Amino acid sequence: MSLPSPARAADSHDRAADVVCVGETMAVLGPPDDGPLAEQSVLSMAIGGAESNVACGLAGLGHRAAWLSRLGDDPFGRRVLAELTARGVDVSAVETDPERPTGVYFKDPAPDPGAGPGHTRTYYYRGGSAASAMGPELARHPALRRARILHLSGVAAALSDSCARLLETLLVGRGGHATPGPLVSFDVNHRPALWRHERHERHGRHEGTDAARSLLALARAADIVFVGRDEAEELWGTARPDDIAELLAPAPIVVVKDAEHGATSYAGGLRTFVPSLPTKVVEPVGAGDAFAAGYLTGVLEDRDERSRLRLGHLAAAAALRTRDDVPEMPSRTETDRCLALDEDAWAATARR
């Protein structure tokens, strides 16, 4: 599978983005430490959103990334734009909605007594947000045609019916994997709370069935699919990576992530497994997005599957070590050193 050549923007002397990420980004409010949310009197604010997290990761690894979405005309929206711009993400195509708000979510680092690191619970307040008004018309935006890769996730599919139609247009409606244009990357990113609250209550459908059917159709239409082994089991009752890859055919590349165990890619008829690196987990939020950014960096750089998976693990490890949804990416000196390890040396590192 080959990437489109880097394009030049029609209205600029700069090259178009390597990757355009489409989806919602919110203000994130959470404790400044690892204490329970209910016991806090002061909260810190950051930003987070699956697709913009990927854009930030790609920018941090040296690639041109753009984020396309809608924000409210409010302080939260301005914070999102400022932080993404500071991280090197192109936000020039983002629309501002004067009527709808920017979404917000809260983090609870220790929702259960005795829970250790990595047990963060999230609470979303994004119903009726500016981003939820995205629709199929956005698929005609010129930035999407100029990109080498378009990155989407199942989070956006659960935001509203119009967002679901947008993803169907960008994936199912493009007419197959051989259609000219950017490669389309899709992270399944199943968020049960979103499907339950944003769609099930309005339509009376069973959340599990609705999410499973919709996400399966979108994943099969993508060129590159990321899915967690656990979420595939929850959605489709399929737990073995080989079976998951078969289920998602005809997607040309399927990457199955299995938390601390490793990740397996299925591409060009070959199966490649790379074990994860040992990492102290401060918080898991954002690790999957970082993995996607690392892997897509490998795609843009025309690296082999083993290197792509290693880059994914290195980026994910950076996310696991911080409370921030968007971590600082490892330096290219570090990634180059790790990519140069032979299989035995990488495996020895992963077993520590």
C-alpha positions in Angstrom: 0.0 0.0 0.0 1.6 3.3 -1.1 1.0 6.8 0.3 0.1 9.8 -1.9 3.1 12.0 -2.6 3.3 15.1 -0.4 1.0 17.8 -1.8 1.3 21.5 -1.9 -1.6 23.7 -0.7 -3.3 25.6 -3.4 -3.4 28.8 -1.3 -0.1 28.6 0.5 3.6 28.1 -0.2 3.7 25.5 2.6 3.2 21.8 2.0 -0.2 20.4 3.0 -0.5 18.4 6.2 0.9 14.8 6.1 -2.0 13.8 8.3 -5.4 15.4 8.9 -7.2 14.3 12.0 -11.0 14.8 12.3 -12.9 14.7 15.6 -13.9 16.4 18.8 -11.4 18.0 21.3 -12.6 19.1 24.8 -11.4 21.0 27.8 -10.2 18.5 30.4 -10.7 19.3 34.1 -9.1 17.1 36.7 -7.3 17.0 40.1 -3.7 18.4 40.1 -2.7 15.2 41.9 -3.9 11.6 42.0 -6.6 12.2 44.6 -10.4 11.4 44.0 -12.3 14.0 42.1 -15.0 14.3 44.8 -12.5 15.5 47.4 -10.9 18.3 45.3 -11.5 22.0 45.8 -9.2 23.0 42.9 -9.0 21.5 39.4 -6.5 22.0 36.6 -7.4 22.4 33.0 -5.9 20.9 29.9 -7.3 19.6 26.6 -7.9 16.2 25.2 -9.6 14.4 22.3 -8.7 11.2 20.6 -8.0 12.6 17.1 -6.2 15.8 18.2 -4.1 13.7 20.6 -2.9 11.8 17.5 -2.2 15.1 15.7 -0.1 16.3 18.6 1.8 13.0 18.7 2.6 13.2 15.0 3.7 16.9 15.3 5.9 15.9 18.2 7.6 13.3 16.1 8.3 15.7 13.4 5.4 15.5 10.9 3.0 18.0 9.6 -0.4 17.4 11.3 -3.7 19.3 11.0 -6.9 19.0 13.1 -10.3 19.6 11.6 -13.3 20.1 13.8 -15.7 22.7 15.3 -15.4 24.5 18.6 -17.6 26.8 20.6 -17.0 30.5 20.7 -16.0 30.3 24.4 -12.9 30.3 26.6 -12.6 26.5 26.4 -12.5 26.6 22.6 -9.9 29.3 22.7 -7.8 27.2 25.1 -8.0 24.2 22.7 -6.8 26.3 19.7 -4.0 27.9 21.7 -2.7 24.5 23.0 -2.9 22.7 19.7 -1.1 25.6 18.0 1.6 25.6 20.6 2.2 21.9 19.9 2.6 22.5 16.2 -0.8 21.3 15.0 -2.4 23.3 12.1 -5.9 24.5 13.2 -6.5 26.9 10.4 -9.5 24.8 9.1 -11.3 24.7 12.5 -14.8 26.3 12.6 -16.1 28.3 15.5 -19.8 27.9 16.4 -21.4 30.9 18.1 -24.4 28.9 19.4 -23.0 25.6 20.6 -20.4 25.1 23.4 -17.0 23.4 23.4 -17.3 19.9 25.1 -15.8 19.3 28.5 -14.8 16.2 30.4 -13.6 15.5 33.9 -11.0 13.0 35.1 -11.3 11.0 38.4 -7.9 9.5 39.0 -9.0 7.3 42.0 -12.7 6.6 41.7 -12.6 3.5 43.9 -11.1 3.2 47.4 -7.7 1.5 47.2 -7.5 1.8 43.4 -3.9 2.3 42.3 -2.5 4.2 39.3 -4.1 3.6 36.0 -7.7 3.4 37.2 -8.8 6.8 35.9 -12.5 7.2 35.2 -13.8 9.9 32.8 -17.1 11.9 32.9 -18.2 13.5 29.6 -20.3 16.7 29.2 -20.3 17.0 25.4 -24.0 16.6 24.4 -25.0 19.3 21.9 -21.4 20.5 21.6 -20.1 22.4 18.6 -18.3 19.3 17.3 -21.4 17.2 17.5 -22.8 19.3 14.7 -20.2 18.1 12.2 -21.8 16.5 9.3 -21.2 14.9 5.8 -20.6 18.3 4.2 -17.3 18.5 6.0 -16.0 15.6 3.8 -15.7 18.1 1.0 -13.1 20.2 2.8 -10.0 20.7 0.6 -7.7 19.9 3.4 -8.9 16.3 3.4 -8.0 15.8 -0.3 -4.5 17.2 0.1 -3.5 15.0 3.1 -1.4 11.8 2.7 -3.4 10.2 5.6 -6.8 11.0 7.1 -7.2 9.8 10.7 -10.6 9.1 12.2 -11.9 7.3 15.3 -15.0 5.6 16.5 -15.4 8.3 19.2 -16.7 10.7 16.5 -19.2 8.1 15.2 -20.9 8.1 18.6 -21.3 11.9 19.0 -24.4 12.4 16.9 -26.2 11.1 13.9 -24.6 13.8 11.7 -21.1 12.8 12.9 -21.9 9.2 12.2 -22.9 10.2 8.6 -19.6 12.1 8.3 -17.6 9.1 9.1 -19.7 6.9 6.8 -19.0 9.3 4.0 -15.3 9.5 4.7 -15.0 5.7 5.0 -17.8 3.6 3.5 -18.7 6.3 1.0 -15.3 6.6 -0.7 -15.9 3.5 -2.8 -13.3 1.0 -1.6 -9.6 0.7 -0.7 -8.4 1.4 -4.2 -10.1 4.8 -4.4 -7.5 7.6 -5.1 -6.9 10.0 -2.2 -5.4 9.8 1.2 -5.0 6.6 3.1 -7.7 6.4 5.8 -6.7 5.4 9.3 -9.4 4.4 11.8 -9.0 3.7 15.5 -12.1 1.7 16.7 -11.9 3.6 20.1 -15.1 2.2 21.5 -16.5 4.5 24.2 -19.5 2.7 25.7 -20.7 5.7 27.7 -20.9 7.8 24.5 -22.9 5.2 22.6 -25.2 4.7 25.6 -25.8 8.4 26.4 -25.5 10.1 23.0 -27.4 7.7 20.8 -29.1 4.9 22.7 -31.3 7.3 24.7 -32.5 9.2 21.5 -33.2 6.2 19.4 -34.1 3.4 21.8 -31.5 1.1 20.2 -29.5 -1.4 22.2 -26.1 0.3 22.7 -24.0 -2.8 22.3 -25.6 -3.9 19.1 -25.6 -0.4 17.6 -21.9 0.2 18.4 -20.8 -3.2 17.3 -22.5 -3.0 13.9 -21.5 0.6 13.2 -17.9 0.3 14.2 -17.4 -3.0 12.3 -18.6 -1.4 9.1 -16.4 1.6 9.5 -13.3 -0.5 10.4 -13.7 -2.8 7.4 -13.8 0.3 5.1 -10.5 1.7 6.4 -7.0 1.2 5.0 -5.4 1.0 8.5 -7.4 -0.1 11.5 -6.3 0.1 15.2 -8.2 -2.0 17.7 -7.6 -3.2 21.2 -7.9 -6.9 21.8 -10.2 -6.2 24.8 -12.5 -3.9 22.9 -12.8 -6.4 20.0 -13.9 -9.0 22.5 -16.4 -6.7 24.1 -17.8 -5.5 20.8 -17.8 -8.6 18.7 -17.0 -11.5 21.0 -13.7 -12.0 19.2 -10.6 -12.2 21.4 -7.8 -13.8 19.4 -5.8 -11.4 17.3 -5.8 -13.7 14.3 -9.6 -13.9 14.5 -9.9 -10.1 14.9 -7.9 -9.5 11.7 -10.0 -12.0 9.8 -13.2 -10.3 11.1 -12.0 -6.9 9.9 -11.1 -8.0 6.4 -10.9 -6.6 3.8 -9.0 -3.8 5.7 -5.5 -4.0 4.2 -3.7 -3.3 7.6 -5.1 -4.3 11.0 -3.2 -3.5 14.2 -4.4 -5.4 17.3 -3.2 -3.9 20.6 -3.0 -6.1 23.7 -2.1 -3.6 26.5 1.1 -4.6 28.3 1.6 -7.7 26.2 2.3 -6.2 22.8 0.8 -5.4 19.4 0.3 -7.5 16.3 -0.1 -6.1 12.8 -1.6 -7.9 9.8 -0.4 -6.4 6.5 0.3 -7.8 3.1 -0.4 -11.3 4.3 2.2 -11.1 7.0 1.7 -11.3 10.8 4.1 -9.2 12.9 4.2 -9.2 16.7 6.2 -6.8 18.8 6.1 -6.9 22.6 5.4 -3.8 24.7 8.0 -2.0 26.7 7.8 -2.2 30.5 6.4 1.2 31.7 5.3 2.6 35.0 1.6 3.5 34.5 0.6 6.9 35.9 -2.5 7.1 33.8 -3.7 5.1 30.7 -5.7 7.9 29.1 -4.2 8.8 25.7 -1.9 5.8 25.3 -3.8 4.4 22.4 -3.8 7.7 20.6 -0.1 8.0 21.2 0.4 4.5 19.8 -1.5 5.4 16.6 0.7 8.5 16.2 3.8 6.4 16.5 2.6 3.8 14.1 1.5 6.4 11.5 4.9 8.1 11.8 6.4 4.8 10.7 3.9 4.7 7.8 4.8 8.2 6.7 8.5 7.3 6.9 8.0 4.1 4.8 9.3 1.9 7.7 8.7 -1.8 7.9 5.9 -3.2 10.2 8.3 -4.1 13.0 9.6 -0.5 13.2 6.0 0.9 13.0 5.0 -1.2 15.9 8.1 -0.2 17.9 7.4 3.5 17.3 3.8 2.9 18.5 5.1 1.3 21.7 7.6 4.0 22.4 4.9 6.7 21.9 2.4 4.9 24.1 4.9 4.4 26.9 5.4 8.2 26.9 1.7 8.7 27.4 1.4 6.1 30.2 4.1 8.0 32.2 2.0 11.2 32.5 -1.4 12.4 33.6 -1.7 14.5 30.4 -3.7 13.3 27.5 -1.0 14.6 25.2 2.5 13.6 26.3 5.8 14.9 25.1 7.0 12.5 22.4 10.3 10.7 22.7 13.2 12.4 20.9 14.2 11.0 17.5 17.6 10.2 19.0 15.8 7.8 21.4 13.5 6.4 18.8 16.3 5.8 16.3 18.3 4.0 19.0 15.4 1.7 19.8 14.6 1.1 16.2 18.2 0.0 15.7 18.0 -2.8 18.3 18.0 -6.3 17.0 15.0 -8.5 17.9 16.8 -10.1 20.9 17.8 -6.8 22.4 14.3 -5.4 22.0 12.7 -8.5 23.5 15.2 -8.3 26.4 14.2 -4.7 27.0 10.5 -5.7 26.9 10.9 -8.4 29.5 12.4 -6.2 32.2 
